[in-house]
Amino acid sequence: MDLPDVSLPDRGVPREDLFADLRARKTADADWRGGRTWSLIYPAGADVDAVIQEANGLYLHENALNPFRFPSLADMEREVVAMTAGLLNAPASASGSMTSGGTESIMQAIRVARDRARAERGITSPTLVVPRSAHPAFAKGAKYFGLELVQIPLAADLRADVTAAENLIDDRTALVAGSAPNYPHGVVDPIPELAALAAARDIPFHTDACVGGFLLPFMAEAPAFDFRIPGVTTMSADVHKYGYATKGASVLLHRNGDHVLQYQAFLYQDWPGGLYGSLALAGARPAAPIATAWSVMRYLGTAGYTRLVDRILTTATKIRTTATALGLTVLGNPIASVIAFTAPNIMAIGDQLDDQGWHLDRQNDPDALHLMVSPEHDRVVDQFLADLRTAIDNAGESRGVEARYS
Ligand SMILES: *Cc1c(COP(=O)(O)O)cnc(C)c1O
């Protein structure tokens, strides 16, 4: 990778010039405040923003590595984990930690399962069995920690095929997982059935609720996905997605809280620097994500999250209904905030939307456009749907793959 032709300036840049430069650079970025992005950022309103900014400012410089130096952080982290455990109906035996994001939560769950498989079942060439629609964090974890990734094919409804899964789980399987919901289609895998297959062989099961962890608990009708299913042993839930905290905040929960110290923790004293202990992949850890996660959760409460979920569901229903009426095909039966839709010329429609300043992700197998609805999208959804109609009317041939990422 070529590096830009830049070196550290001889003399510091004056603050005014510096920030003029910074602001100029930022104009090239997606206009998420205008509701133009349909992923990556989850705007929940000016009041939530203000809470985040204040909490962030209070904890910008602290370090969550050492819980003894900053006891407020240790307390807040444990309270975020406890509140999340309550939402996901974890038993009293459960425990967990905050991580830097869904990827770390999932990777830690994989590592713990691998080490358990080795220690408890003598497995030296472990497999990780996940739906084909599982987030790339699973493939990343398998690669980092030396597990073979085994993909469960999807059934016609785009949920993991349970019958196929049964044949893929065997004596080498260290962990089985499912998504609630998954990223590509927003559908919830048959978690009770998959977890039962794992439990029948005493294999751990992870529910990836990175997206759904702060949505499904506030929906009147959500499929079973959490610790109420006996076979579910670990869960991930991202506070930095629909928990609305700033990036760097996820929760990893273990049904058996003893596994936190027994398997997740890294303790070390074979150096001159004293005892070093950590539950995270990182060493020094930012404090602000912990403080913002705690603050937003306290600020919103059940009533606040329910209000925001209602806004999301209203917008998502509107998009699904209109897209279908316009002749697009919605993939699967998404239940919450994620929608993927397709048409024979879907990428050309995507080009048109790009030109109108909307940022939708593109998917393949099949080609589709993908969006994740946030509470604030209700302010722009009518404009978006009007532009979608225009895009469909004007779409010719797609500009092709190069244009997709331009
Ligand atoms: C976003 C996401 C993840 C990974 O989370 P990061 O916070 O981006 O690391 C995992 N699973 C699902 C279903 C996701 O949507």
The ligand as an SDF file (V2000), in Angstrom:
LIG
                    3D

 15 15  0  0  0  0  0  0  0  0999 V2000
  -22.2300   -5.0320   12.9340 C   0  0  0  0  0  0  0  0  0  0  0  0
  -22.3670   -6.4710   13.1490 C   0  0  0  0  0  0  0  0  0  0  0  0
  -21.3640   -7.2200   13.7700 C   0  0  0  0  0  0  0  0  0  0  0  0
  -19.9900   -6.6770   14.0640 C   0  0  0  0  0  0  0  0  0  0  0  0
  -19.9960   -5.5640   14.8000 O   0  0  0  0  0  0  0  0  0  0  0  0
  -18.8700   -4.4160   14.7450 P   0  0  0  0  0  0  0  0  0  0  0  0
  -19.3100   -3.5820   15.8540 O   0  0  0  0  0  0  0  0  0  0  0  0
  -18.9590   -3.7600   13.4010 O   0  0  0  0  0  0  0  0  0  0  0  0
  -17.5580   -5.0390   14.9730 O   0  0  0  0  0  0  0  0  0  0  0  0
  -21.6430   -8.5300   14.0550 C   0  0  0  0  0  0  0  0  0  0  0  0
  -22.8090   -9.0930   13.7220 N   0  0  0  0  0  0  0  0  0  0  0  0
  -23.7890   -8.4140   13.0760 C   0  0  0  0  0  0  0  0  0  0  0  0
  -25.0670   -9.1090   12.7390 C   0  0  0  0  0  0  0  0  0  0  0  0
  -23.5890   -7.0840   12.7520 C   0  0  0  0  0  0  0  0  0  0  0  0
  -24.5190   -6.4070   12.0720 O   0  0  0  0  0  0  0  0  0  0  0  0
  1  2  1  0
  2  3  1  0
  2 14  2  0
  3  4  1  0
  3 10  2  0
  4  5  1  0
  5  6  1  0
  6  7  2  0
  6  8  1  0
  6  9  1  0
 10 11  1  0
 11 12  2  0
 12 13  1  0
 12 14  1  0
 14 15  1  0
M  END
$$$$
